[in-house]
Amino acid sequence: MVDEDFVKIEINAFLFNAGIVGFHYLLENMEAVKGEDYKVEENALFISKEFLEKSDLAQAYIDAHIQKFSEDATFTRICKEIESMESLTEKYVAEESKELKKILDDKYKYLLNNTGLARNSYFSACMSLAEQGYKIDLSALCKNIKEIKEYKEKYEQLCKLKEVLLEEKVKETFLMKDIIYARINSIWSNRAFLHQKKSKDNIYNVYEFDFVEPLQQYLKKEKTVKKTKTKNCIECNATIPSKLDFSMSFLNDTLDDLGKKKSSFWDCKPDAYICPLCAFVYSLAPLGFQILGRNLIFVNSNTSVEVLIGANKGIESKYKIKNANKENEKYQLILNNMVQGIIEEKAVEQQNIQVIVRDKATDRYKFTVIAKDILEVLTNCQKNLEKIKEISIEISPKVWISVYQEVLKNVFDRSNQYGLLNIILKNSLKENTSTIYLKNVVNIQIKMSGGTKMKKANADNAFYRGRDLRRLICGEKTKAQDADNKLRGFVYQLLNALQVNDREQFWNLVFRMYSSISVPVPQVFLETFSSEDELQYLGYAFVLGLKNEKYNSEDKVEEV
């Protein structure tokens, strides 16, 4: 929407919101002045028309994407790989060892084939650069370097090629080729530099023609548009001047190409068109996402524009999620990091948060809604989560699980923690490892099930009764592992009863043990008859009390 001095962009669906976050990133990268060039108010971002009209938006678009994504680009990795080869080359020239030769050969194979510099996107980059006066026959240069036998000369020629590629405009084009195919085309395609017929054209020119020029024309014509025989933007409801309407089909997973397929859903008269301003916002959506390996992730917390920006920008800088390396750790860890960041920054009051992942392998969006009750649990469990954050357990040879991540997975999946407790406790019986940290997991489970102070007090009571029973059976001076050896069979039977929710079996085991030492059964165990949940959390608290010792021997606990 456009008024006399500012354009107004309001919060909408997640992809448009990603465009708003991306627009804000663009403005910051352009060093726009807040309050003068743009304003953020409640659920709208306002940008000065004068600022938009005088700025080189196409170059700003390129600069912003390079600033955000270049560190992760293939071209950046290639340049670092070339730098790393200097010392290897010098060492090989001096020693001529077979091992070093094999390492160098593997590196050249990576660099000079289609895994490195000899890729189609870089060849098309050279065609684009040729129009701007840069004559680079990349295929021939790579082939020539391959044919050189002497490694010192081979490396010298590789460095000369690198110097050419690091010229400002060349580097910019190569980086943008990586970013276009690794990041931008995850969100939109078939327009500008992603149109099949324009893939070899100048990136600046085609983006300027397809997105910036229509926007500039729109800003000038919007006030003079006649209302008859015009279209309205499906996003902002603004009147779209003749010939300046955009089909939304360039956005991945939105619509079929309305120019090619006249669906009966639209009565063969499609009206899903957007104005040039909204199209420009959508083109910035990749900048609103954060890097998650090959994928992209966005937090749609849309209470206000400030919250939306803070929920994404703050999380990226604080947790450096692009540096997460293990695929099986990433998603749940990122979810929690984002929620923790939002909670710690007090960016939102308790509310639902939508987390969207664009999966590169499937070319699909994956949606997760973190509901209000889960946010409340995570808020209330911050201290408990912090205490288990660095713990992982070897549950079988070379198979480790992160207690922290498994607990989080259960929270997000609304599953209880009892299965996890059972697995870890049974494993500890085999390995004689300390499990006192699991009391945090019991406390998290109590909070997940709507626990009260009374439940927490009962769990503490059961824990202390277990600890007291351990001392009565084993004596104060018994070593921890010796005490565990005495109690192993009893604890194992208790865990089996808890695993199948057998209240009667659990009670019989407890009753017989207390009877054998002529001590009354504690009153707290009567609570186990009230519900299955009471049996579970009191039972596991009691078992943890029975195992409540720290060991002097090596525990199989590893920091992660």
N, C-alpha and C positions, 0 to 999 in steps of 0.2 A: 504494500500500500504506500502511496506517495502523497505527501502534502507539499506545501510551498518550499520548505527548507530541508526537510528530512524524509527519508524513506523509513517506513516502519515494518519490521519483520517480527511476527508474533509466533510464540510457541505453538507447535502443532504435533503431528505424529513423529515417531522416533527419527526417521531418516531426514525429515526437514529440520528437526532439532539438532541433528548431527551437523547439518549445514549451518545452523546458527552458531554452534560452537566453532565450526571451521571458519566462519566469517570473522568471528572474534579473534581467532588465531591469526588470520590474515591481517586484520587491522593492527594487532600488536606487532606483528612482524614488519609492517609498514611504518611503525612508530607513530601511528595515529594518536591524536591527543584526545583522551577521554573528557567528555564535557564540551568539547569544541567540534571535533570531527565525528564523534559518535557518543551515544548515551545508552545506558542500560537502565531500564525502568520496569520493575515488576516482570510481566511476561512478554516483554518486547525489547528488541534491539533497534535503536534509531541510528541511522547513518546519514551524515550530511550529504545532500545532493551535490553541493559544490565540491566536496572532497572526492566523491565518486567521479565526477565529471573531469576533474583536473588530474586524477591519478592514472598511472599506467597499470591498469588492473591485470592485464595479461602477464606482464613481467612480475607483478606482485604475486600472482597465482603460482608462477614457476618458482620464484624465490621461496615462497612459503612451503611448498611441497618439498623442495630440496632441504630446507632448514629442518623440517620435521622427519623426513624419511631417509635422508642420505646416509646416515650412519649405518643403516640396515641394508643398504643397496649392494647389489653384486659388484658394481663398479668400484665401490669403496673397498670391498674385500679383495678384489683383484689388485688394486694399488698397494694394499698392505702386504699382500702375498709377494709382490715383486720386491718390495723393500726388504722383506725377510730373507730373500735369496742372496743378498749381497754377501753376508758373512759365510753362508754355505758355499757360495762360488769360490770365495777366497780360500776357504779351508780345503775345498776339493782340488783347486789348482796346486796347493801346497802338498797335499797328501795323496791325491788320486785314489782314494779308497772306493771300493765297489759299493759300500753302503751309502756313501754320500752321492755317488753317481746315480744310484737308484732313486734316492730322495729327490734329486734335481730333475731327473727324467720324469718322475711323477708330477712334479710341480709344473714343468713345461707342458706336459700332456694336458693338465687341467687348464692352464692359462691360454694355450694356443688352439684349443679345439672348441667345440660348441658349448662346452661347460664354462668357458671363460670368455675370451675376447672374440672368438669366431662364432658369434651367435647372430641369428637373423635380425634381432632388434638393434644390434650395434651396426650391422651393415645398412639397415634402413636409416640409422642415425647419420651415417656417413653420406648417404644420398641427400638427406635433409641439409647437412652442412655444406655440401657441394654447391647448393643454391646460394649459400652465403659466402662463397669464396674459399672454403676449406677443402683442399683436395687430399683426401685420405683413402688410399686403397688398402683397407684393413686386411682383407683376405690375402693379398699379395705380401703384405708386411709380415703377417703371421706365418705364412708359408716360407718366406725367406729365413726367418729366425729358426724355424724348425730344421731347415737344411744345414745350418751352421753346426759343425762338429766340435769346434773348440769352445769350451764353456765360458771362458773369459770374454771372448768376442760375442758369443751368444747373449750373455748377460748385458754387455754394453749396448747391443742393438735393441734389446728389450727395454733398457732404460731410455734410449732415444725415442722409442715408440711411446713410452710412458710420458715423456716430456710433451710430446705432441698432444696426447690425450688430456693432459692437465691444463692445456690452454683454456682460458675462462669459458668461452662459448662452447668448445668441444666437451669439456667436463660437464657443463650444464646440460647439454643435449644427451650425453650418455647416461647421466644420473636420472634425467627425466624419463628416458626409455625404460630404465629399471623400475622407476616408481609407477609409471603408467601401467605396466603389465603386472607388477606385483601388488599394487595397492589400488590405484584409481579404478582399474577395470573390474575390481571386486564389487564396486558400488554402481558404476554406470559405464555404458559402452555405446558403440554405434553412433557417435557424434564427435565432432572436432577431430583430434588426433587419434581417436579410437574408431573412427569410421574407416572401413576397409580401404576406400579409395584415397584417404588422406593420411594413411599411416606413414608415408615417406615424405610428407610435406613438413614445412617449418612449423614446429610446435607452437611457437608464439603466434604466428599468423593465423593458424586454423582456430586456436582458442579465441583469439581476438575477433575473428569473423563470426564464429558460431555463438559466442556467449557475451562478449564485451560490447560489440557494436549494437546488437539488438537491445542491450540494457541501456546504452547511451541514447539510442533513438527513443526508447520507451520513456526515459526520464524527461525528454524534451517534448514528447507528444502527448503524454498522459492527460494533461489538463485540457487539451483541445479535442479529445476523442468524442465523436458523436455516438450516442447510445444506440442508434438503430443499426441492425445487422452486425453487431459485434459479439464477441465471445467474452465470457467472464472467467477469470482465473479460478480453478477449482480449489486452490489453496487459500488465497486471500480475498477472493471475490471481486478483485479489481477488474475494471473494463480493459480488455486487451485491444490495442490498436490493430488495424488491419495488417495482416502479413507478419505480425510479430508474435503470434501464438506458438507455443511449444507443445509438442506431444510429450506425455510423460513416459513414453515407451523407451526412452534412452536410459531410464533407471532400471537396473536389473531387478527381476522378480516383481514388477509392478503390473504392467499391461502389455498386451500384444501391440504390435505396431499398428496404430489406428489408421494410418494411411494405406495399409495393405489389407487389413482384416476388418471388415465391417460387421461387428458382432450383433446378433439379435438382441443381446443384453442392452445395447444402446439404441435399439430400434433402428439399427443401421445408420444412426446419426450421432456419432461419438461427440461427447462434450468434455472429455477429461483432458482439458488443455490448461496450461499454466502460462503466466506472464513472464517476460524476460527476467524480471527481478527474482521471482521464485526459482526459475531455471538456473540463474546464477548462484543462488543459495544452494540448490541441490548439487551443483558442480563442485561446491566446496565441502560437501559431506565427508569425503575421505579425510580431510584435515580434522574433523571432529572425532574420528575414531582413534583409538590407541592401538599400538602394535601388540599382538599376542602371537609370537612366532610368525608363521605364515599367515595367520588369521588377523582379523581386526575386531576390536571390542569397543562397545559404547554403553555408557550408563545413562539411561533415560530417566533422570530424576527431575521432573519438570514442574516443580513448585513455582519456580521463577527462572529467569535467564541467568541470574547470578548463581543460583544453586546448580543449574545445568552446567554452566561453565566450570564452577568449582568442583563438581563431582567428577569431572573428567580431567581437567587440567591439574588439579591438586593431586589426584591419585597417580597420574603418570610420573610427576616429578618426585613424589614421596616414595613410591614403591618400585620405580624403575621396572615396570612389568615387562618391558620389551627384552629385558635381560634374563627372563625365566627360560631355562634351557630344557628341562625335562617335561616332555609332553604330558605324562601322567600326573604331573604335579600342578600344571598351570591353571586349569580352569577353576577348580575349587579354591585354590590359593588366591587367584586373582579376585574371585567373588568376595572372599573374606577381606582381602586387602582393600578393596573398594569400599565395602561396607564399613570397615574399621576407619578408613580415612574420612568417610562422610560423618561417622559418629564423632571421631576425635576433633574434626574441624567444626563440628556443630553446624554443618551446612544445611541440615534438614531436621525438621521435627519428625517424629515417628510416622512413617508412611510407606506405601509400597514403592519399590524401586524396580525398574525393568532393566535387565542387562541383556544386551544383544551382541552376539558373536557372528561375524561374517566368516563362514568356513570356506577357506580357499579350495579345499579338496572337493567339496560337494557343491560349491557355488550356491549355498543356501544360508539363510539367516537362522540362527538358533536363539530362541528366546527363553529367558529365565526370569520369573518374577519373584523377587525377594519381598515377601509380604510383611506387613506391619508386625505380626507376632514373632517372626524370625528376627527382625531387626531388634525387637525388644529383648529376645533371648541373647542375641549377640552383645547388645549393650550391657545387659546385666551380667554377662559371663566374661567380660574383658579380662579380669584378673585371673580367672581360672584358665582361660585360653592362653594367656601370656606364659603361665607356668608350665604348659606342656608344649610350647611352640618349638622347642629345640630337641624334642625327644623322638627317636625312631627305634623300633624294636625288630630284632632278627627273629622271625617266626619260623623259619626253616633255613637251611644252609643257603647263604647268599640272597635270601629273600627278606627284604626289610619293608616295614610299613611305618609311615609317619603317623604317630598317634594324633597329632594336631590336625592333619588333613583328613584322617578318617572320622574324627569327631565332627569336623566341619561338614563333611559329606553327609553325615547322619542328620545334622541340624538342617541343612538345605533340603534334604530329601524327606524330612519329617519322620525319620526312623529313630527308634530308641538306641541308646548306647550299650544295651545289655549284651548284645552279641559280641561287640568289640571287647568289653570287659571280660567276658568269658574266655575268648581266644587268648588275650594277653595273660590272664591269670593262670590258665592251664599251661601256657608256654613257660611261665615263670616257675612252675613246679618242676619242670624238666631242667631248667637252666639255673635255678637258684638265684634269680634276679630280684632286685627290689621293685616293688610296685606301689610305693606310697603315693606317687604322683597321680595314680588313678583316682584318688579321692576327689581330685578336681573334676574328673569325668563324671563321677557320681553326682557331684554338685551341679554340673551342667545339665545332667539328665533330670534332676529334681526341678530345675528352672524350666526345662523344656516341657515338663508335664504340669506346669502351672503351680510349682511348689510354693509352699508357705514357709514362714519361719518355723512353724511347728514341725513340718517335714524335715527341714534342715536340722533341727534340734534332735529329732528322732534318729536321723542318719548318723549324727555325731555320737549319740548315745550308743547305737549299735556298734559303731566303730570302736569306741572305748571298751565296750563289753568284750569284743573280740580280742582287743589288746590285753585286757585283764585275764581272759581265759588262757591266752598264750603263756602268760607269765605263771599262772597257776599250774599249768600242765608241765611246762618246761623249766621253770625256775628263772630267777632274775639273771643268773650268771651264765646261762646256756648261750653258746654262740648262735648267731642268727641262722646259719646254715644247718646247724645241728637241730635247732628248734623246728625248722622247716621240714627236716627229715622225719621228725616225730609226728608232725601234723599233716604230712603230705596226703596220706590216704583219706583223712577226715575232710580236708579242704577239697580234695578231688571229688568226693561224694557230694559235698555241698554244692559244688559248681555244676555237677550233673543234674541235681535236683532243681537248681535255678534255671538251667538251660531249658528244661521242659516244663517249667512252672509247676513242679510237684510240691505243693505246700505241705502235704502230709509227710512225705519223705524228708523234706527239709526239717520239719518240726521234730520228727522222730530222731534224726541224727543229732540235733541240738540237745534234745531232752536226754538221750543216752549219754552224751559226753558230759553234761553237767552232773547227771546222776552218778557217773563213775568217779567223780571227785567230791561228791556229797555237797554240792553247791546248788542253791535254788536257781531255776531258770529266770533270767532277768525279765522284768515286766514288759520291756520294749518288744519282745517277740510276740506278744499277744496282738500287736499291730499288724503282724504278717497275715492275720486271718481276715483283715478288712477288705483287701483287694489284691489282685495280681501285681499291680504296680508297687504296692506297699511291700509285698514279699520280695520283689526284685531289688528295689533300691536299699531296703534294710538288709537284705541278704548279702548283697555285694559290699555294703559298708562293713558288715560283720566280718566277712572274709578278708577284707583289706586290713581290718584290725588284727586278725589272726596272723597276718603276714607283715605286721608293722615293725620292721627293723631295717636299718641301713646296713649294707654289707661292706666288709673291708676287701673282699675279693673283687675281681673284675666283673662288673655288670655288663651285659650285652646291651648297652644303651649308647647310641651314637648321636652326636649333634648333627643336625641338618641345616 
